[in-house]
Amino acid sequence: MTTGNGQSRPELLDASDEQIDDAVTYADPLALRGLLYQLTGDESVAATKIGPVPGYVGGNLSFGLTDPADVDILRRRTARFLKDYRDSGAGPLGPGPRERLPRSLALAGGVDEVPAEDIELWVEELGLDPWARGLSWDADTPAPDPQRLQNFSVVIVGGGMGGLNVAAQLKHAGITFTLLEKNSGVGGTWYENRYPGARVDSPSRAYTHILGVTAETPSPWCSRDENQQYFNWFADEFGVREHIVFDTEVSTMTWDEDTSTWEVVARGPDGERVLRADAVISAVGLLSRPSIPHIDGMETFEGRAFHTARWPEDLDLAGKRFAVIGTGCSGVQLVPELAKLAGHVTVLQRTPQWLFEHTGYLSPFPDQVGWLDRNLPLHPHFMRFRTTWLLGPYQSGPLREIDPDFDDEFARSEVNKEIRDERVAFIRKKLASRPDLAEKMIPPHPPFSARPVQVDATYNLYDAIMRDDVTLVTDPIERITPTGVRTVDGTDHEVDVIVYATGFRANECLWPMDVIGRNGLSVHTLWQKDGPRAYIGTMLPGFPNLFLIYGPNMNPYGGLGVINHQEMVTRYLLDLAKELILTGKRTVEVTEEAYWRYNDQLDAREKHKIYMDPRANSYYRNDHGRSVTNCPFPGNEMWHRLRRPNHDDLVIG
């Protein structure tokens, strides 16, 4: 077990007792509970008591410290530990005994024990071994002949979160690769989305790779610029930028049966180029291709019009009248910030969404939290674990299940009703002076049947629509006119700029690329029945040596996050690449039978998910009534499915 905590901390040597006492008051008590026990084995730490507390998005399935005296014990013990550590020279310190970790994790999670079968998953999430989800040549897996390793080549498509991670892992393993990125920089969706208010809606501690667990985390929910800073850091820290070809977009990928290689055709600044590789890894994002609706008269508008993901850098906001079409995640983030900068904002809403408030959503961490990350051993690791745990399968998953025996007009289970009641109360509280607006902001569908939107508790969309310079319009749009937007009631809303906050083509996996496998089979033909599918989210029958990092049904729904799934898939494909390299075999692909067996299981499981509620209209379900995006299996189950390849499901030749 390795860890980045084997380092000296000169900053701690200069810290006063008062500074230490102050810093620990900003720490998460349960994170302290786990890390302090791991470092010391102090049973008084383990003796602190837990009780039910509100969950990350409401409900009553979470546990935390409820007695202030217990919180005080943890803070005093942590301060004492830091002072003793300082006084001893603050030198390198290991992560504590491996056998102590299961109990330390349970203490940080607020449970009696972590399921034994999932311990390895959660130890990985701590990030003590940054290469745990990669390929390391060691005594157990001796490195192959250098020539054989050098001769195996990979093309990665996409330089966002998933592509950067797989690139770093390939470099660590010594495998030759080229990464093709259509944009001029890394970051994927974070490079493209620059609209005011753009911010991650997953807690940032859980939105970094285990390779980046000790990277600076400036905010609980990082802004677009902070996310982009992280991805640029990652590309440089792990030396992958030199392997990236920017401004180069892949148009076709074709399997060559004679050479058992992929031919990748891309177009960049110097025209068309052709690459050949033994394997292709698609790391194209779910939210990378804007969805722009067809509205009569769009071409006649005389002002500027664009999608949120194409925000112009030269746009002058002052005094401008804006129309924002759409109140999904992007619209909800944009409108409150745009209202502070523009002359007037008209919000055109088709369907309201459920908003989940968080105190400090728009604020950076206090300086003391960054100080703890740098000076309290294991603090960033246990904060990552703690945050991921709250989003994990045991607490998050049950919130999203349909209870077939529960009968309610608006909700699909008892906890779903509890959360809906909490959300409605929040709406009515925020809009107490405008009950007419409150009714317009209550969604017709149950919570979690469409994407839940995270917002700041103090200032969010509900506050914005009560401003004098913001108008909420819920009448449907009839057409776009040369001077604005006309709604079906005959009102012309005159504006200078139209912003389409209308989401992405999330259900069109790999589009607009054409991917041709064995016998000339197009991936779009494979998927023509009811939309994109994959075997455990990553492999397709008839497409050897092709892996999808963020493939169909890999958007976590009730258990862990996107980055966790991407790391699991990366290790899985590296295990298969290792086998090809060591054996000299050329191809690996999933069988047709295994592909459909997995997808039959997936279809059966998703029947019980709240996103199947017919009242919701979002990218969670496609035109065939199934989800192309969401993974109905909890994150721990996906970890087990992806932990090691099942050779009974594969053909290797």
C-alpha positions in Angstrom: 0.0 0.0 0.0 1.5 3.3 -1.1 0.5 6.8 -0.2 1.4 10.4 -0.9 1.6 11.0 2.8 5.2 9.9 3.0 6.4 13.5 2.9 7.6 16.2 5.2 5.3 19.1 6.1 7.4 22.2 6.7 4.3 24.4 6.8 3.1 22.5 9.8 6.4 23.2 11.6 5.5 26.9 11.6 2.0 26.5 12.8 1.0 27.8 16.2 -1.3 25.9 18.6 -4.0 28.5 17.9 -3.8 28.0 14.1 -4.1 24.2 14.6 -7.0 24.6 17.0 -8.8 26.9 14.5 -8.1 24.6 11.5 -9.6 21.5 12.9 -13.0 23.3 13.5 -13.4 23.3 9.7 -12.9 19.6 9.3 -15.6 17.1 8.6 -16.1 15.2 11.9 -16.7 11.8 10.3 -13.6 12.2 8.1 -11.6 12.9 11.3 -13.2 9.9 12.9 -11.9 7.6 10.2 -8.4 9.1 9.6 -7.6 9.6 13.2 -8.4 6.0 14.1 -6.4 4.8 11.1 -3.4 6.8 12.2 -3.6 6.1 15.9 -5.9 3.2 16.7 -7.4 5.4 19.4 -10.5 3.6 20.8 -11.9 6.8 22.2 -12.3 7.9 18.6 -14.1 4.8 17.7 -16.4 5.2 20.7 -18.0 8.3 19.4 -21.7 7.7 18.6 -23.6 8.3 15.4 -27.3 8.8 14.6 -29.6 9.6 11.6 -28.9 12.9 9.7 -30.2 14.4 6.5 -28.8 12.9 3.4 -26.9 14.7 0.6 -30.1 15.2 -1.3 -32.5 14.7 1.6 -34.2 11.7 2.9 -33.2 9.9 6.1 -30.7 7.2 5.1 -27.5 9.0 6.2 -25.7 8.8 9.6 -23.5 11.2 11.3 -22.3 12.5 14.7 -25.3 14.0 16.5 -23.7 14.8 19.9 -21.7 18.0 20.0 -19.5 16.5 22.7 -18.4 13.8 20.4 -17.5 16.3 17.7 -15.5 18.2 20.3 -13.6 15.0 21.3 -12.6 14.4 17.7 -11.5 17.9 17.1 -9.4 18.0 20.4 -7.9 14.6 19.6 -7.0 15.8 16.1 -5.5 19.0 17.3 -3.4 17.0 19.9 -2.2 14.7 17.2 -1.2 17.6 14.9 0.7 19.3 17.7 2.6 16.2 18.7 3.3 15.5 15.0 4.6 19.1 14.6 6.7 18.8 17.7 8.3 15.6 16.5 9.5 17.3 13.3 6.5 16.6 10.9 8.5 14.1 8.9 7.3 11.4 6.6 4.3 9.4 8.0 2.9 6.2 6.6 -0.9 5.5 6.2 -1.2 3.2 9.2 -1.8 -0.6 9.2 -3.5 -2.1 6.2 -5.6 -4.4 8.5 -7.0 -1.3 10.3 -8.5 0.1 7.2 -11.9 -1.7 7.2 -12.8 -0.4 10.6 -11.4 3.1 9.8 -13.6 3.2 6.7 -16.7 2.1 8.6 -16.0 4.9 11.2 -15.7 7.5 8.5 -18.9 6.1 6.8 -20.9 6.2 10.0 -21.7 2.5 9.8 -20.9 -0.6 11.9 -19.0 -2.2 9.1 -18.3 -1.9 5.4 -19.6 -5.0 3.5 -16.6 -7.3 3.4 -17.0 -8.0 -0.4 -16.7 -4.2 -1.0 -13.7 -3.4 1.1 -11.3 -3.4 -1.8 -13.5 -1.0 -3.7 -13.5 1.5 -0.8 -9.7 1.2 -0.1 -9.2 2.1 -3.8 -11.4 5.1 -3.3 -9.1 6.4 -0.6 -6.5 6.8 -3.2 -3.7 5.5 -1.0 -2.4 3.6 -4.1 -2.8 6.1 -7.0 -2.2 3.3 -9.5 -4.6 0.8 -8.1 -6.9 1.1 -11.1 -4.1 0.8 -13.7 -1.5 -1.6 -14.9 1.8 -1.9 -13.1 4.5 -4.4 -14.1 5.9 -5.9 -10.9 6.9 -9.2 -9.5 3.4 -10.6 -9.9 3.1 -9.3 -13.5 6.6 -9.2 -15.0 7.0 -6.8 -17.8 7.0 -8.3 -21.3 9.7 -8.0 -23.9 10.2 -4.3 -24.5 9.7 -4.7 -28.2 6.4 -6.4 -27.8 5.3 -3.6 -25.5 6.4 -1.0 -27.9 4.7 -2.6 -30.8 1.3 -2.5 -29.2 -0.4 0.9 -30.0 -3.6 2.6 -28.9 -5.6 5.6 -30.2 -7.6 7.4 -27.6 -10.5 9.6 -28.8 -11.3 12.5 -26.4 -9.2 14.4 -23.9 -11.7 15.0 -21.2 -11.9 13.4 -17.8 -12.0 9.8 -19.0 -9.5 10.2 -21.8 -6.9 11.9 -19.6 -7.1 9.1 -17.0 -6.6 6.3 -19.5 -3.7 8.3 -21.1 -2.0 8.6 -17.8 -2.5 4.9 -17.1 -1.2 3.8 -20.6 1.9 6.0 -20.1 2.4 4.4 -16.6 2.2 1.0 -18.2 4.6 1.9 -21.0 2.0 1.3 -23.8 2.3 3.5 -26.9 -0.6 5.8 -27.5 -1.9 8.9 -29.3 -4.8 10.9 -28.0 -6.9 12.8 -30.5 -8.9 15.8 -29.2 -11.2 17.9 -31.3 -10.8 21.0 -29.1 -7.7 23.2 -28.6 -7.3 22.1 -25.0 -8.0 19.3 -22.6 -11.1 19.1 -20.3 -13.8 18.0 -22.7 -17.1 19.5 -21.6 -15.3 21.8 -19.1 -13.3 23.2 -22.0 -16.4 23.9 -24.0 -18.9 25.2 -21.4 -17.9 28.7 -20.5 -21.2 30.3 -19.7 -21.6 32.4 -16.6 -22.4 30.2 -13.6 -21.0 27.0 -15.1 -20.1 24.7 -12.1 -19.9 21.0 -11.3 -23.0 19.6 -9.7 -21.2 16.7 -8.0 -19.1 17.4 -4.9 -15.6 18.1 -6.2 -13.9 15.7 -3.7 -15.6 12.9 -5.6 -14.9 14.6 -9.0 -11.2 14.0 -9.2 -9.3 10.8 -10.1 -7.6 8.7 -7.5 -4.4 9.9 -9.3 -5.4 13.4 -8.3 -6.6 12.8 -4.7 -4.0 15.2 -3.4 -4.5 17.9 -6.0 -5.7 21.2 -4.8 -9.5 21.3 -4.3 -10.4 25.0 -4.0 -14.2 24.6 -3.6 -16.8 22.1 -2.4 -18.4 22.3 -5.9 -15.7 23.7 -8.2 -16.5 26.3 -10.9 -15.8 25.8 -14.5 -12.5 27.6 -14.3 -11.4 25.5 -11.3 -12.3 22.3 -13.0 -10.4 23.4 -16.1 -7.4 24.2 -14.0 -7.5 20.7 -12.5 -7.6 19.0 -16.0 -4.7 21.1 -17.2 -2.8 20.2 -14.1 -3.5 16.5 -14.6 -2.3 16.6 -18.3 1.0 18.2 -17.2 1.5 16.3 -13.9 1.2 12.9 -15.6 3.0 13.9 -18.8 0.2 13.2 -21.3 0.0 16.5 -23.0 2.9 15.6 -25.3 0.8 12.6 -26.6 -2.2 14.8 -27.5 -3.0 16.0 -31.0 -5.3 18.9 -30.6 -7.9 20.5 -33.0 -8.3 17.1 -34.6 -11.7 15.4 -34.9 -12.2 11.7 -35.7 -14.7 11.1 -38.6 -14.4 7.3 -39.1 -12.9 4.3 -37.4 -12.7 1.1 -39.5 -11.6 -2.4 -38.4 -9.1 -4.0 -40.8 -9.5 -7.8 -40.6 -6.3 -8.5 -42.6 -4.0 -6.7 -40.2 -6.2 -6.9 -37.0 -5.9 -3.1 -36.5 -8.1 -0.1 -36.5 -7.8 2.6 -39.2 -8.7 5.9 -37.7 -9.4 8.9 -40.0 -9.3 12.3 -38.5 -9.2 15.9 -39.7 -7.1 18.6 -38.2 -5.4 21.9 -39.1 -3.2 20.2 -41.7 -6.1 18.3 -43.3 -7.0 14.6 -43.1 -4.7 12.2 -41.4 -4.9 8.4 -41.0 -3.7 6.5 -37.9 -3.5 2.7 -37.3 -3.6 1.2 -33.9 -4.0 -2.2 -32.3 -6.8 -0.9 -30.1 -9.1 2.2 -30.0 -10.4 3.7 -26.8 -13.4 6.0 -27.2 -13.4 8.6 -24.4 -16.0 10.9 -26.0 -18.3 12.4 -23.4 -22.0 12.0 -22.8 -22.5 15.8 -22.8 -20.3 16.9 -25.7 -22.6 17.5 -28.6 -25.2 20.3 -28.1 -28.8 19.6 -28.7 -30.4 22.5 -30.5 -34.2 22.3 -31.0 -35.9 23.2 -34.3 -38.1 26.2 -33.7 -39.8 28.0 -36.6 -38.1 31.2 -37.6 -34.7 30.5 -35.9 -32.9 31.6 -39.0 -34.6 35.0 -39.1 -33.3 36.2 -35.7 -31.2 39.3 -36.2 -29.3 39.2 -32.9 -26.8 36.7 -31.6 -28.0 33.1 -30.9 -26.0 30.2 -29.5 -26.0 27.1 -27.3 -24.6 27.4 -23.7 -21.7 25.2 -24.7 -20.8 27.7 -27.4 -20.7 30.8 -25.3 -18.8 33.6 -27.3 -15.8 35.0 -25.5 -16.4 38.4 -27.0 -20.0 38.8 -25.9 -20.7 42.1 -24.1 -23.5 41.4 -21.5 -24.0 44.9 -20.2 -27.5 46.3 -20.9 -28.4 43.4 -23.2 -31.8 41.7 -23.2 -31.4 37.9 -23.1 -33.8 35.0 -23.7 -32.7 31.8 -22.1 -34.6 28.8 -23.5 -34.5 25.9 -21.1 -34.3 25.4 -17.4 -32.3 22.1 -17.1 -29.0 22.1 -15.3 -27.3 24.6 -17.6 -30.2 27.0 -17.6 -30.6 26.8 -13.8 -26.9 27.7 -13.4 -26.8 30.4 -16.0 -29.9 32.5 -15.2 -28.9 33.7 -11.6 -25.5 34.8 -12.8 -26.6 36.3 -16.1 -29.3 38.3 -14.2 -26.5 40.1 -12.3 -24.7 41.0 -15.5 -27.3 41.6 -18.3 -29.9 44.3 -18.8 -32.9 41.8 -18.6 -33.3 38.1 -18.8 -36.4 36.3 -20.1 -36.5 32.7 -19.0 -38.5 30.4 -21.2 -39.4 27.3 -19.3 -41.0 24.1 -20.7 -40.7 21.9 -17.6 -39.3 22.9 -14.2 -36.8 20.6 -12.5 -36.2 19.7 -8.9 -33.6 21.8 -7.2 -31.5 20.6 -4.3 -30.0 23.3 -2.1 -26.6 23.2 -0.5 -25.1 25.9 1.8 -21.9 27.2 0.3 -22.5 25.7 -3.2 -21.1 28.9 -4.7 -18.4 29.5 -2.2 -14.7 28.4 -2.0 -13.5 26.3 0.9 -12.2 28.3 3.8 -8.4 28.6 3.8 -8.3 26.3 6.8 -9.6 23.3 4.7 -6.7 23.7 2.2 -4.3 23.9 5.2 -5.7 20.6 6.5 -5.3 19.0 3.1 -1.6 19.9 3.1 -0.8 19.3 6.8 -3.1 16.7 8.3 -2.0 13.3 7.0 -4.7 11.4 5.1 -7.1 14.3 5.1 -7.7 14.6 1.4 -7.9 10.8 1.2 -10.6 10.5 3.8 -12.5 13.5 2.5 -12.6 11.8 -0.9 -13.8 8.6 0.7 -16.4 10.5 2.8 -17.8 12.4 -0.1 -17.9 9.3 -2.4 -19.5 7.3 0.4 -22.4 9.8 0.6 -23.0 9.4 -3.1 -22.5 5.6 -2.9 -24.9 2.7 -3.4 -25.9 2.1 0.2 -27.3 5.6 0.8 -28.0 7.0 -2.7 -29.3 3.9 -4.5 -32.5 3.3 -2.4 -33.6 6.9 -3.1 -34.1 6.0 -6.8 -36.0 2.8 -6.6 -39.7 2.4 -7.4 -41.7 0.7 -4.6 -44.4 -1.2 -6.5 -46.6 -1.3 -3.4 -46.4 2.4 -2.7 -49.5 4.3 -3.8 -49.2 8.1 -4.2 -50.2 10.5 -6.9 -46.8 12.3 -7.0 -44.1 10.0 -5.7 -42.9 6.4 -6.2 -41.8 5.3 -2.7 -42.0 6.5 0.8 -38.5 8.1 0.7 -39.3 9.6 -2.7 -42.4 11.2 -1.2 -40.4 12.5 1.8 -37.9 14.1 -0.6 -40.6 15.5 -2.8 -42.3 17.1 0.3 -38.9 18.6 1.3 -38.4 20.0 -2.3 -41.9 21.5 -2.4 -41.4 23.1 1.0 -38.2 24.6 -0.3 -39.9 26.1 -3.3 -42.7 27.6 -1.3 -40.3 29.0 1.2 -38.1 30.7 -1.4 -41.1 32.0 -3.4 -43.4 32.8 -0.4 -44.1 36.2 -1.7 -45.0 34.9 -5.2 -47.3 31.9 -4.8 -48.1 32.2 -8.5 -44.4 31.5 -9.4 -44.2 28.7 -6.8 -46.9 26.7 -8.7 -45.0 27.1 -11.9 -41.8 25.8 -10.4 -43.1 22.5 -9.1 -42.2 19.7 -11.5 -44.9 17.3 -12.7 -42.6 14.3 -12.3 -41.2 12.6 -9.2 -37.7 13.6 -7.9 -34.9 11.6 -9.6 -37.0 10.7 -12.6 -34.9 13.4 -14.4 -31.6 14.9 -13.5 -31.6 16.5 -10.0 -30.1 20.0 -10.1 -27.8 21.1 -7.3 -28.0 24.8 -6.3 -26.9 27.3 -3.7 -29.2 27.6 -0.7 -29.0 31.4 -0.6 -29.0 32.5 -4.2 -30.4 30.3 -7.0 -33.0 30.3 -9.8 -35.9 30.8 -7.4 -34.3 34.1 -6.2 -33.5 35.1 -9.8 -37.0 34.8 -11.1 -38.2 37.2 -8.4 -35.9 40.0 -9.6 -37.4 42.9 -11.5 -35.0 42.3 -14.4 -36.0 38.7 -14.8 -39.2 37.4 -16.4 -40.3 33.8 -16.2 -42.4 32.6 -19.2 -44.0 29.2 -19.2 -46.2 29.6 -22.3 -44.9 27.4 -25.1 -42.8 29.0 -27.8 -44.6 29.5 -31.2 -41.6 30.8 -33.2 -38.5 32.9 -33.2 -38.9 36.3 -34.8 -36.3 38.7 -36.2 -36.4 40.6 -32.9 -37.0 37.8 -30.3 -39.3 35.0 -29.2 -43.1 34.8 -29.7 -45.1 32.5 -27.4 -48.4 30.9 -28.2 -50.3 33.5 -26.3 -49.2 36.0 -29.0 -46.7 37.8 -26.8 -43.5 39.0 -28.5 -40.5 38.9 -26.1 -38.0 41.2 -27.7 -34.4 40.4 -27.0 -30.9 41.1 -28.2 -29.5 37.6 -27.6 -31.0 34.1 -27.5 -29.3 31.4 -25.5 -30.3 27.7 -26.0 -29.8 26.0 -22.7 -31.3 22.9 -24.3 -28.9 20.1 -23.3 -27.0 17.6 -25.3 -27.4 14.7 -27.7 -26.7 12.3 -24.9 -28.6 9.4 -26.4 -26.5 9.4 -29.6 -23.4 7.6 -28.4 -20.3 8.0 -30.7 -22.2 10.4 -33.0 -21.2 11.9 -35.5 -18.3 9.3 -35.9 -18.9 6.3 -38.0 -17.4 3.2 -36.5 -17.2 0.1 -38.8 -16.4 -3.3 -37.3 -16.1 -6.8 -38.7 -17.8 -7.5 -42.0 -18.6 -3.8 -42.6 -21.0 -3.6 -39.7 -21.6 0.0 -38.6 -22.1 0.6 -34.9 -25.2 2.5 -35.7 -26.6 -0.6 -37.4 -25.9 -2.6 -34.3 -27.9 -0.1 -32.3 -30.7 0.5 -34.7 -33.2 -1.6 -32.7 -33.6 0.6 -29.6 -30.5 2.7 -29.2 -26.9 2.3 -28.1 -26.0 -0.6 -25.8 -22.7 -2.2 -24.7 -21.4 -5.1 -22.7 -20.7 -3.8 -19.1 -20.7 -0.3 -20.7 -17.5 -0.9 -22.7 -17.5 -3.6 -25.4 -19.5 -4.4 -28.5 -19.8 -7.7 -30.4 -18.2 -7.5 -33.9 -15.9 -4.7 -32.8 -12.6 -6.2 -31.6 -10.2 -4.2 -29.5 -12.7 -1.3 -29.2 -13.4 0.0 -25.8 -15.7 2.7 -24.6 -14.7 4.6 -21.5 -18.1 6.3 -21.0 -20.3 4.1 -23.0 -24.0 3.3 -23.0 -25.6 3.0 -19.6 -22.5 4.1 -17.7 -23.9 7.3 -16.2 -24.2 6.3 -12.5 -27.7 6.4 -11.2 -27.7 5.9 -7.4 -24.2 4.8 -6.5 -20.8 6.3 -7.1 -20.0 8.8 -9.8 -18.8 9.1 -13.4 -15.2 9.1 -12.6 -15.4 5.9 -10.6 -17.0 4.1 -13.5 -14.4 5.4 -15.9 -11.5 4.3 -13.7 -13.1 0.8 -13.3 -13.5 0.5 -17.1 -9.9 1.7 -17.6 -8.5 -1.0 -15.4 -10.7 -3.6 -17.1 -9.4 -2.7 -20.6 -5.8 -2.6 -19.4 -6.2 -6.1 -18.1 -7.2 -7.2 -21.6 -4.5 -5.2 -23.3 -2.0 -6.9 -20.9 -3.2 -10.3 -22.0 -2.8 -9.4 -25.7 0.6 -8.0 -25.1 1.8 -11.0 -23.0 0.4 -13.7 -25.2 1.0 -12.2 -28.6 -2.7 -12.7 -29.5 -4.2 -10.0 -31.6 -7.9 -9.5 -30.8 -10.4 -9.6 -28.0 -14.2 -9.0 -28.3 -17.3 -9.8 -26.4 -19.6 -12.6 -27.7 -23.1 -11.8 -29.0 -24.6 -14.0 -26.3 -22.8 -12.2 -23.4 -23.7 -8.8 -24.9 -27.4 -9.6 -24.9 -27.3 -11.5 -21.6 -25.9 -8.4 -19.9 -28.4 -6.1 -21.6 -31.3 -8.3 -20.7 -30.2 -8.0 -17.0 -29.9 -4.3 -17.5 -33.4 -4.0 -18.9 -34.9 -6.0 -16.1 -33.1 -3.9 -13.5 -34.1 -0.6 -14.9 -37.8 -1.3 -14.8 -37.6 -0.5 -11.1 -35.8 2.8 -11.4 -37.7 6.1 -10.9 -36.3 7.5 -14.2 -38.8 5.1 -15.9 -41.7 7.2 -14.7 -43.5 8.3 -17.8 -44.1 11.9 -16.6 -40.4 12.7 -16.9 -39.2 14.1 -20.2 -35.4 14.1 -20.3 -32.3 12.4 -21.7 -32.7 9.7 -19.1 -35.0 7.9 -21.5 -34.7 7.7 -25.3 -37.5 7.6 -28.0 -37.8 3.8 -27.4 -38.6 4.3 -23.7 -35.4 2.9 -22.3 -32.3 4.6 -20.9 -29.2 4.8 -23.1 -27.4 6.8 -20.5 -28.1 5.6 -17.0 -26.6 2.6 -15.3 -29.3 0.8 -13.2 -26.7 -1.3 -11.4 -25.3 0.2 -8.2 -21.7 1.2 -8.3 -20.4 -1.6 -6.1 -22.0 -4.1 -8.4 -20.4 -2.5 -11.4 -17.0 -2.6 -9.6 -17.4 -6.4 -9.2 -18.5 -6.8 -12.8 -15.5 -4.8 -14.1 -12.9 -6.0 -11.5 -11.6 -8.8 -13.7 -12.6 -9.9 -17.2 -14.9 -12.9 -17.4 -13.2 -14.9 -20.2 -16.4 -17.0 -20.7 -17.9 -13.8 -22.2 -14.9 -13.1 -24.5 -13.2 -14.4 -27.6 -9.5 -13.8 -27.6 -7.6 -14.8 -30.8 
